[in-house]
Amino acid sequence: MERILVNGVWQLKFDIMQAAALGAVMYYFGTWLRAKIPLLVKYSIPAPAIGGLIVAVTAAVLRSRGIVSFAFDGTLQSVFMICFFCTVGMNASYKLVLRGGLIVVAFWVVSTFVSVLQNAVGIPIAKGFNLNPLMGLIGGSIPMIGGLGTAGAFGALFEDDYAVSGALSAAIACATFGMVAGSVCGGPVGEWIIKTRKLVTPKGIGKDPFTPLNDDAVREEIGEMAQEGMLQEEEHKVSGPHLMKNFSWILVATGLGSAVSYYLKKAGITLPPYLGAMIVAIIIRNVGDTPEWFAIDSKCVGMIGDIALGLYITMAINALQLWQLVNLALPLLVMMAAQIVLIILIAYFAVFVAFGRNYDSTVMAAGLIGFGLGATPNALVCMQALTNKYGPSEKAFFVVPIVGAFLVDISNATVIAIMSGFFR
């Protein structure tokens, strides 16, 4: 570990392997804390955010006192980021979308509309505080419907390429806030709709108490969905050859994707580095789904994606420069408050009302709030809070994960790229 003197303060520089090693250690430290503190599970705060924030806060305190500062090599962080988004594309099967029919497409359209409105709300607020308009996207769909993964990718792009100071730290902070808000708001809004509209539910109205939420319950719900073909297409054990084959396809997609990104940039189209890989991965997956061609194993791809995302997010948060958020605290709080109001209104009028004014549309509305502010696990927690009390909603548990897990990431990245082009 190299140590140099910068502006009178010693700086410790973590090289490529040391940065990755610290990321792995803090990921599992965050996992351990999550197991010990029930509130972290209840509000779906992921292990990478917990472990990474410990490093980021510690670094900010030590720097403020002039003791020591830290610098992290971000090479592998970028590799893990591209790998994760490549797995998102690799799971984007047209067969799964077709299986859901028009309701999946309609919910996808609504979710894309959410990302546009989130930015349309964030940009004027940023301008009102005399900030770069791009900061409105940092407080808009980048961390909200995009989640931690998109926040890290576009936050780094805005900070490094577009010179938006504090963009990465602000995006991660907003995404972390959204994880909490998404879990807190979805269930109560659904409960309010059921009670005020006196909806007919599978168990009647208000008969059973809420079942405490925990990781096992969420995993059980996801497992049931997987058995029905909702999150994966076939049930089998994952072996070394399976992992190697699918990881090889991911490497092919990242390699070809880097060429796509290069030529797009050469043509004057600046996009996050993962987008080319994700486009190629979508093509590979759907060519592979063609009968008598090759098969992509969704289970293997999902496992690789989980590993890549965990390390990527932990490393990104480890390197946050939290002191940059001091002057952004008030604008970001205003943006977050506005985003909560916006998503609740959309969930009610564009989902509950437009999708049938019934129990299924209520559960879907709660799910939209979950991933519209946080991520797909938040959506599952919000929906499960309602289904544990009022009974199952097969339609909601089929539609929401398909859109939240990969479809909305594709459309949201497109929306961000287009809208950011107006203010660069």
Secondary structure as UniProt FT lines:
FT   STRAND          2..6
FT   TURN            7..8
FT   STRAND          9..14
FT   HELIX           16..36
FT   HELIX           38..42
FT   TURN            43..44
FT   HELIX           47..64
FT   TURN            65..66
FT   STRAND          69..72
FT   HELIX           75..90
FT   HELIX           94..100
FT   HELIX           102..128
FT   TURN            129..130
FT   HELIX           134..138
FT   TURN            139..146
FT   HELIX           147..160
FT   TURN            165..166
FT   HELIX           167..197
FT   TURN            202..203
FT   HELIX           215..227
FT   TURN            228..229
FT   HELIX           240..266
FT   TURN            267..268
FT   HELIX           274..288
FT   TURN            291..292
FT   HELIX           298..318
FT   HELIX           322..328
FT   HELIX           329..346
FT   HELIX           347..353
FT   TURN            354..356
FT   HELIX           359..373
FT   HELIX           376..390
FT   HELIX           394..402
FT   HELIX           403..407
FT   HELIX           408..421
FT   TURN            422..423
//
